[in-house]
């Protein structure tokens, strides 16, 4: 990596730490993050065995790690930012979960050996990575042959202009957002890294725009521009977010996909 590229990566990671230090409590309480059925659906798709060791990359408040801990021998959750790790540690203690452990670390340089885990999972974080392919390669590296690598994330339109419009709105709302990839980009990435798809499932989330802005503590100038862009989108169908008004509030659709793969 060039010096310029290293500096850019460092700068972006500083933005991620800043955003998720500020957002940590609100993010940990967000319905899409806490939704027990959504967590259970991902765990069922992964289908962990009782003797499995798992790692959750970009664990945030640790809910996936704790859900896996109920079915695995041991789970490690890793995140770049100390604030959500502190929430994960506190929550796991409160729940009496002894086999989930949390640590601060960089998803691009996982502090684990090759083939160390049976499962590697990352949920709702790929759109914050500058180099998602590097993160996925690290997840593949630390997962044993025949093990499970799973990603769940937002996805954008296969039409580039529509994807760009959505990602621009997302970056204004949260400066740590990089790009919500398309399903075909995510699938291609798994194939290039020697992963075979076992299952996929998708979903649509209805998001209240003002709650969404509040959760990220978006600055007023950026929030004003988001409202303008979403308003245009409502009139002209520009992004695939399909914004609409309901009961006096502006809402829109976020689309998600979970891809569960096997390492060849």
N, C-alpha and C positions, 0 to 999 in steps of 0.2 A: 504494500500500500504506500502511495506517495505521501510526502509530508503534508501536502495540501489536503489530501483525502483523509489523513489521520486527524488533522485539525478539524475538518468538517464533521467527522464522526464524533470527536470529543465534544464539539459545540452542540450537536444534536442530543447527545446523551445528557449534557448539562440541562438542556431544555426539558427532557423527559423527567429528570430528577426534580426540577423546579415544578413542573406541572403536577406530578403525582405526589409530591410533598404537599402541595396546596390542596389537591383534590382527594387525598387519601381517604378521609372520613366519608365524604359524599360518595365517592366511587364504591367504597365498601358497602354502602347502603343502597346502591342503585338496584332497582327491581330486576333488571336483566342479569346482574351479577349474582344476586342472592336467590334467584328463582330455583327452588328445590327440584322441580320437575325437569327443568333444563339441565341442571347438573346431573340428575339421575339418567337422563337420556344419553348424555355424553359418556357417562361411566358404563352404561349398558352396551353402548356401541364399542367401547374399548374392551369390555369383557375381561377384566383382570383376573388372574389366578391368585389363590391365597398366598402363594410363596413369592409373588412378584415384588420387585423393587421398581419404583416409579420416580420420575423427576417431572415436576411441572416448571416449565420455563416461563418467566415473567408472571409469577404466581400472584402478584398483587396481594389482596387480603387472604389468599390461600384457600378459597372455597373448593376448587377442584382438587387440590392436594388432600384436603380433609375428607372430601367425598371418596376419593380413591383409597384413603387410609382405612376406611371401613371394610375394604375388600382386599387390600394388599398387605404384605409383610412390613414394608417400609416405604415411605414417600418423602422425597426432599423437594421443597419449594424454593425457588431462587428468583430474586428480583433485583433490578438495578438500584432501586430506591429504598432506603431504610424505613421510611414512614409506613408504607403498607406492610412491610415485613414485621414491624412492631405490632400492627393490628392482627396479622396472621398468628403470631406467637401468642398474643393475649387470648385470641379466640380459641386456639387449640388447647390452651391450658384450661379455659373455662369449660370446654366441652370434654375435658379429660382424655384427649387424644394423645397417646404416648408414642405412636409410631409415625408421626408427621413432624418433620424438622424443617426449619426455615433458615435461609442465609442470604446475605447480599452478594450479588455477583453479576457478571456481564454475560448476556445471552450469546454474544459473538465469541466468547472465550470461556466456555463452560469449564468450571474447575473440577472436572471428573475425568476418569480414565476411559479409554476405549471400551466399548461393550459392557459398561458397568451396570446398565439398567435393562429391565425387560420392557419398560414403557417410558416414552417421552411424549409429553403433551404440552400444548400451548393454546390458551384460549383468549380471544379478544385482545391480542397484542401485536399480531403481525403488521397491522396498519400503523404501528408506532416504530417499526424497525426501518432504518435506512437501507439495510442490506438483509432483507428477509431470507434470501438464498443462503447467506452465511449462517444465519441462526438455524435454519433447517438443516444445513450440513452438520452443524455441531450437534443437533438433536440426533441425527442419524449416527454420528460418530460414537456417541455415548450409549446408544441402544444396541443390544446384541442382535446378531443375525437371527431372523425369525421373530424378533420383538415387534412391538407396536409403536408407531409414531403417529400422533394425532394432532390436527390443527382445527380449531374453530375460530372463525373470524367474520367480520363484516365483509361483504363483497360489493363490487361496483359493476356497472353496466359493461357489457362486452363492446359497446359503442364508445369509442375513445372520447368524443366530445362530451358525452353524457357522464362518463366516468370522471373526466376532468372537472366538470361542474360540481359534482358531488364532493370530490376530494378537496376542491377549493373551499367549499362551505365548511367541511370538516376541519380544515387547517385553520380557518378563521376562528372557529369555535374553540379549538384546542391546538395550540402551536406544536405539540409533540406528535400530532398526526402526520404521517408521511403519505402513504397511499393505501387505500383499500383495493386490493388486487381483484381481478376478475376471476371467476371460477376456472376458466381455461388456463390462466396464468398460474394459479395454485396447483392445478392438476399437472401442468407441464413441469413445474418445479419438483414435484414429488417423483415424477418419472425420471428426470435427469439425475436424481440422487439415489436411484436404485430402490425406490419404494413402489410397492404394488398396492393399489387401492382395494381395501376389503369392503368398505361401506361408505356411503355419503348420506347426509340428510341436511335439509335446508329449512329455514324458517323466516317469518316476517314479523318484525316487531313494530308496534305502533308507539311512536315517541311523541311526547308533548314538547314542542319546541322550547318554550320558556323554562320548563323543568330541566331540559337538556342543557340549555345555556347556563342556567344557575348551577347545575352540578359541576360544570367545568370552570365556574367563576370567570366566564368570558368577559373581557373588558368591554365597556359600553360602546366604543367605536366599532370594534369587531362585531359585537352583538347587533348593532344597528345595520351593518352591512349584511350579516347573515339574514336578518329579517327581510331586507330588501331582496336578496337573492332568492330566498324561499318564496317570497311573494311573486316574483317573476316566474319561478318554477311552477307555482300553482296555476298561473295563467297559461303557460306555454309548454309544460311537460318537458323540462330540460335535462333531468338527471336520473329519473327512475325512482326518486324518493316519494313521488306522488303526494305532495302536501295537500292538505284539505283543512277546512274549518269544521269544528264540531263543538257545540255548546260554548261558543265564544272563544275557543282556543284553537291555535294552529297546531296541527299534528302532521306527522309524515311517517313513511315506512323506512325501516332499516332492514336490509336482507342479510341473512347470515348463512354460512355453510360450514358443516363439520365434515372433515375428510379423515377417515381412519385407515391407515396403511400398515402394511407388513414390510419389514426390512428384508430384502432378499439375501 
